[in-house]
Each structure stands twice: as structure tokens, then as C-alpha cells.
């Protein structure tokens, strides 16, 4: 597939930037929501594909007990860090949009952690990635990913976004700086980590409340993380509807702030678990080409989901009936 130039290359350049690589290299622990889901769904001897592996934060946990593990990232610099950290594991430089080097049904679990799916641009690239994930998954296989919440305007002050922004500022410290300059940079970084909800929310309100992403419930926006990333966000029912088009059934949803409580407008992103369904013969390709969301009935037939065609705001369904978080 030919990637559309512009924002796709912008995102890749960010993830190849030394400052971003160093920031990711400092992350070694799983988020509580990730640890919860991995503990719940990982089984011994699984064949695992770890997309957007970054600097290898998830690698040792996913690889432990796996029959096979492959970590993939389109940033050569990130893969270099992974290989130096975990020389016994397999890491490959590849674009998640094209997984042609892997055969059909070759994995029991595919993971795309830390919102990696959101940085694929344009929509056609993201959808090609999902299609490829479904193809390489074994029937009944699982897909775990996270997606930014389009309605988040009041992120928690202690969430991952604040930490990333603070770490990014710290990474820009020059080796030629004096001790006073370094101390000043660390102080500013600490202040950023302790920003109040109101302070963090101001920029989100300004950029989201007046954007189509918030009112439509899905779309791309410019995120200042790591110096600027073109990022997609969507509300839960939009995410599940899109995945249903590719025969992936949503079976679990967890907020990124887990185990702490958070509302729909303060949840920065959701983690989702999808299972590849087993359709009847003749239905395997329909979901790929129809362009309509749907799901399999208990008898194996395929039914389309209703869509709103009036162009009105579509996030009310999630506000009235929030995504279930199974704890």
C-alpha cells in the first residue's frame, strides 16, 4: 500500500527522533490497565505479535511463556534499542500497515499498545492495518489495543500524557548546560507533572470543544506530545463498530486510569480487547469489502449495524451508555 505523504511522514520522523527514542527507553513498567489485561488474557504457549513495540516496554512480559514472540516497529531507532536490551528476542523493522511477511493465522495474540494504532495516517492506512491484523490472527485469536478518547477534555493530572510531556522537556537538556540550567529544567519538568486538572484541560477544551473530532466522535487532531503528532481519537462505540467491520468482536474495555475511577470526559484513552470471530463459509470476505459495520449472529450469519446518516453528533450513545469496564 502507498502511504499518503505529509502527516504519516511527520509521525514517523517524531518516532525516529533521538529525544522521543530516549523518552520511550526510560519507560520500563506496564501501565496498570495493561498489566490487568495481560494477566487476564495471556495464556502459556501463545504466538504473539507486538506491534509498535517502541523501545520494548511490553516485550519481556509478552515474551515470557510465549511459544513465539515478534516485536515490530517502523522506527529503526526504536528497534535498535529493543535489540540491544533483549538480544534473545526477535524484533523486526516493519510498517504495521503491511504485515505480508506473516502468513494467515500465524498468531494467537496481537498487541498494539500505547495508542500506536492512532498514529497511522490516513484512515485507509489504519484500516489496512486492522485488516492485516485480522488476517494474521488465528480464528478465535485476540487483539489488544488502546485508542484515544475523542471526548477527553479533562485528563487527570497524573496521567501518561502529562508524564510524557514532562519527560520530553527533560530530554531536550543540552550536555553543555550549566548545573543551574539543568536544575531549572528539572524543576519545570516537575511542575508539568503536577499540573492540575484545570490547567491540563484548558488546552484540550480549546482544541477539542471547537473541533469536529469532539462533536463527531472520531477523527484526527494535532497532539503536542513529543513535539507534535498527528493523532486519531474515537469514542468507544465508534471503535467497536469499526473493528466489527473486520470480524473483530469487542469483549472487554478498560479505562487507562484503571484501577482509579474516571468519567467519560476525563478518560484519556481506552484499552480494548477484541476476538476474531469464526464466520460461516462465504462470510469471511464480506466484512472487508462492504464498508459497513456489522456482527455475526449466533447462527453464523452476518448482520449490519444501524448507522446515523444525518451527520449529527454521535457521541450521545457513549455518554448515556458508557463503555463497560470489566474489573
N, C-alpha and C positions, 0 to 999 in steps of 0.2 A: 504494500500500500504506500502511496506517495503522501507524505505528511505535508500539511499546509504550512508554508513558511510564516515567520513572524513570531507569534506568541509561543508556538511549540519550541522554536529555537531559543527564545528568551528563557523559557523554563529550564531547558537543558543546560544553557550557559550558567544559570544560577546553581544547579546541582553539580556542575563541574568546577565552580569557583572554590578556591582553596579555603576561603573563610567558611563557606557552607559545609564543605567536607570536614573541616576541623570541628565545626559545631556538632555535626552528626557523630563524629568519632568520640565525642565526650559522652554521648548517651549510651548507657550500657544496660539500664534496667527497663523491664517491661512496664507499661502503664498498668495500673490495677485492673482496668477493664480488659486489657489484653491477657493478663495472667489468668483472669477469671474464665475467659472464653477458651484459652488454650487448655487449661486444666479440665474444662468441661467436655471439649470435643476431640482433643488429641487422643489417638489410640496407638498402641505399640505397632511397629512394623508398617506404618503408613508411608506412602510415597508422596513426598512434599515438594511443592514448588513455591518458593518465596520470592514474589515479585517486588520490585522496588526495594530491594534489600538494604539500600543505603550503605552505612558503614558496618552492617552486620549485627545490629542490636538484637534482632529476633533469632538470628542463626543458631546459637548454641541451644536455645530452648527447643526450637522446632526440630533440630537435627538429632537431639538426644532421643534414642529409641526408635528413630525412623528407619525404615528399610532403605530409603534413599532420600537424599536432600539435595536440591539445586537452588542456589541463590542467584537471582538475576537483577541487573540494574543497567540502565542505558548510560550511566556515567562511568567512564573508565577509571576516573579518580576514586570513586566510591568502591569499585571492585578491587582496586589495588589495596585499599585499606582492609577490606574483607579478607583477601588472600594472605596479607601479612599477619592478620590477627588469628585466622583459623586456617592454617595451611592444609589441614587434613580434610577440609570440606570443599565441595565443588561450587565454584562461582563462575558465572558467565556474563559477558557484556552482550546485552540484547535489549531490544525495544519490546515492551510488553504488548505493543500493537501487533507484532509479528512473532508468533511462537511456533513457526513452521518447522523448526528443528526438533520439536517434540511431537511424538505420534499421538493419535487419538486415544483417549482413555488411559494415558500413561501416569496420571497422578490421582491419589485419593483425597488430597487436600491442596488447595491453592490459597495462599495468603497474600494480600496486598495491603499491608499495614500503613498506619500513619498517613492516611488520606492520599496515598500515592495515585490512586485512580483519578483523583480530582485534578491532577496536573497534566493529564493527557488532553491535548487540544488538536483539532476542534472536536465537536460531538462525534463525528464519524470515526475519529481515532479511538475515542473512549469505547464506542460501541463495537468497533473491531476487536478491541482488547477483550471485552466481555464475551464476544463470540468465540474468540480463541481460548479463553479460559474454560468456557463450556465444552469446547471440543476436546481439550486435553484432560478434562476431568473424567474419571471413571463414572459409570452410572451409579447414582447414589452418593457420589463424592461431594465434598464440602468446599465452599468458597467463603473465606472470612475477609472482610474489608471494612474500611471506615470511609465515611463521606461527610463533608462539611454540611452543617445545618443552615439552610438558607434563611431561617428565621432568627438566628442568633444575633442579638443586638446588645445583650448584657452578659458578656462572657465573665466567668468567675475570675477573680484577681489572681488565683493560684493555678490557673490552667496552663496547658502546654504552650499556648500562643505567647503568653507573657514571658515564659522562660526562654523560648526561642529568640524572641526579640532582644531580650537582655543579653543572652549568650552571643548573639550576632554582634552587638555593640562591643562586647568584651573582645571578640575575635579580631576586631579592627585595630587593636592596640599595636602600635609600631614598636619594634625592638629598640628603636632609638629614643623612645620616650623616657623622660626622667621618672624617678620614683614618685614624685608629686603628681605627674600626669597620669601615671598608672593608677595611683590611689584614687584620683578623681574619677577615672573611667570606671573603676570597680564600684565606687560609691553611686555613680549614676546607674550602673547596671543593677545594683541592689534596689535602688528606688524603683526602677522599672518592674522588678519582680514583685514589689509590694504595692503596685498601683491599685487603687480602689476600683470597685465595680463601676462607679460613676465615671471615673477618669477613662477607663478602658472602653466604656460603652460609647463615649462621645464620638470617636471616630467611626465606630460601627453604625451608630444612628445616622450620622451624616452621609456615610457611603452606602448604607443598605436601605434605610427607610425611603430614600428617594431613588432607588434603583429598581429595575424590572426583576432582578433576582429575588428580592424580598416579596414583591407582590405576585409574581408569577409562581414562586415556589421552586424555581430552578434556574440555573444559568451561570455564566462566568462573571467573575469580578476580579479586580486587581487587589491582591493581598500584599501588604508591605513586608511580610515575613521574609527573612533572608535578603532584604533589599528590594524585593518585588517579585511576585509570582502571579501568573495568570491562573486563577483557581476557579473550579466549579463547585457549586453548592446546590443542594436539593433537600426538600423536605422528605420525611420517611416514606410516605405513600407513593411519592414520585420515584424514589429509589427502587422500592419493591415492584412497582409497575414496570419499570424499565427492565429489571432483571427477569421478570416473568416472561418478557418477550423472548428471552434466550433460554427458557426452560429451567430457570433457577428460582426455586421456591424459598421465600423468606421463612426461616424457622426460629430466629432469635434476633433481638435488638437490645443493645446495651448503650447507655449514655457514657460519654467519655469521662464524666466526673465520677463514675462508679468507684466506690460504694456510696458516695455522698449524693444527696438529693439535689436535683436541679430542674428547672422548668424548661418548657419548650423554647422560650426566648433567651435562655441563658446557657443552653447546651451547645457547645462549640461544634461538636460533631457526634455522630452515632457510629457505633460498630454494629455490623450486620453479619449474620450467618445465613448462607443460602445452601440449599441442597439441590443437586442436579436430579431432576425428576426422570422417570423412565417412561417415556411416551409409548403408545402403541405404534406399530409399524405404519409408516405413512405420515406420521405427525412430527418426525424428527426435524424436518427442514421447514415446516410451515411457519414456525415461530421466527425463523431467521428472516424470511422474506416478506412476511405480512405487514411488518411495521406497526402492529397493534399489540397492545398488552393483553395478556391472557393467562389462563392457568388450566391445568389438566383436571378434569373431573375424576371422581373415584373410579369410574369405569374406563379411564384412559383417554376419553375424548377431550378435545381442546375447546375451551370456551373463551370468548373475548370479554375483556373487562369494559365497562362503560367509561366513556370519556366525555368531558365537558367540551363543547365546541363553541361556547360563547365568548371565550377569551377573558372571562372574569378571573379574579383571584382564586387560586385553587388550594390555598393552604388551610382553609377553614376546617377541612376534614381532619387534619392532624391536630388542630387546636382543640376541636371538640372531642375527638377520639385519639389521644396521643398514642404514639407507638408503645407497645408493651415492652417493658423491660423485665425480663425474667431473671430474678435474682436467686 
